[in-house]
Amino acid sequence: EAWRREGVRRFRSPWLDASFRNTISKPGFMQQVYRGQYDYWANSFTGINMTQAKAMIKVGQRQVRLKAGGTFTLMDHQVVFREVTPGPDGQKVLPFQSSGNQVVVSPEISLSFPLLPHVYFRPQVIYTSIVRNDDNILKLPLFFVNAQLAYEHIVFKSKLQMQLGADFHWRSTYQALAYDTPTQSFYVQEPYSTKAFPLVDVFFTGKMGRFRFFVKYNNLVQAFTGTGYQITPNYPGQRSVLDLGFDFLLFD
């Protein structure tokens, strides 16, 4: 397995959350040496370094809250699996180490505020800018959006804590990583773009003492349109399905 050393620093205050993370590691054993029925390679990759800094300013109290900030990520000599032109041996997916750097800046903003009594709206928007992408190994969506609209209340003489609402997820079209079945690895590919799709889940959750339960209907859009989405090329995402679950805590 890969050797890894990580240093993390965090700062939290009523108005600011910040963190700094530096990771130094070696590539995994499979990325270095592998022999299978369809693939073979032997590499001598160097160490990998990643530095990430994140800061979020917090404004507001209790019901109305705003967070705004962003994340800066610097990656050095990253190792990925990448699609290549098949040679005489027929291999089309091989590990690759970048000879340069990748720099990503991701500003984001999130809100939480009541629309009506006990009805809350919580949107979040993340914009990702790839400032530097040596060897073109990073593939990230430009926009990522989350939102929740929920009715929250404590009913039945304060015995049932409930939440009823909908979750919304959306990301812009981008070249998602493809999946290589023989090596069970995700790899960088160029020709195929995974299209944007609005994913809507409706849910109801409740808590009574130590008993908790939930009912969730996944991918409501597909139930009406008959159209689904892909999380990676040629692999469909979550289809419309009803999930039920509960648990009972045996301790306080």
FENURLIN-V48672 format. One line per field, one symbol per residue. ss: DSSP state (a for helix, b for strand, c for the rest). psi: psi as a letter, one per 30 degrees, with the letter a starting at -180 (. if undefined). burial: b if it has 24 or more other ideal C-beta (glycine too) atoms within 12 Angstrom, else e. A space follows every 50 residues. Layout:
# FENURLIN-V48672
ss: ???
psi: ???
burial: ???
This chain:
# FENURLIN-V48672
ss: cccbbbbbbbbbcccbbbbbbbbbbcccaaaabbbccccbbbcccccbbb bbbbbbbbbbbccbbbbbbbbbbbbbccbbbbbcccccccccbbbbbccc bbbbbbbbbbbbbbbbccbbbbbbbbbbbbbbbaaaccccccbbbbbbbb bbbbbccccbbbbbbbbbbbbccbcccbbbccccbbbbcccccbccccbb bbbbbbbbccbbbbbbbbcaaaaaaccccbbbccbbccccbbbbbbbbcc cc
psi: lkkkkkkkkkkklffkkllkkkkklllleefekkkaeflkljlilalkkk kkkkkkkkklkcejkkkkblkkkkkkhlklkkklkkaffgkfjlkkkkfb lkkkkiklkkljlkelkgkkkilkkkkkjjekikghfkjkkekkkklkjk kkljahhgfjjlkkakkkkkllklilklkjeefhkklklefkkjlkkjjk kklkllkjcfkkllkkjkieeefefgkalkflkgjlaklklkkkllljkg l.
burial: eeeeeeeeeeeeeeeeeeeeeebebebeebbeebeeeebebeeebeebbb bbbbbbeeeeeeeebebebbbbbbbbbbbbbbbeeeeeeebebbbbbbee bbbbebbbbbbbeeeeeeebbbbbbbebebeebeeebbbbbeebbbbbbb bbeeeeeeeeebbbbbbbbbbeebbbbbbbeebebebbbeeeebeebbbb bbbbbbbeeeeeebebbbbbbeeeeeebbbbbbeeebbebeeeeeeeeee ee
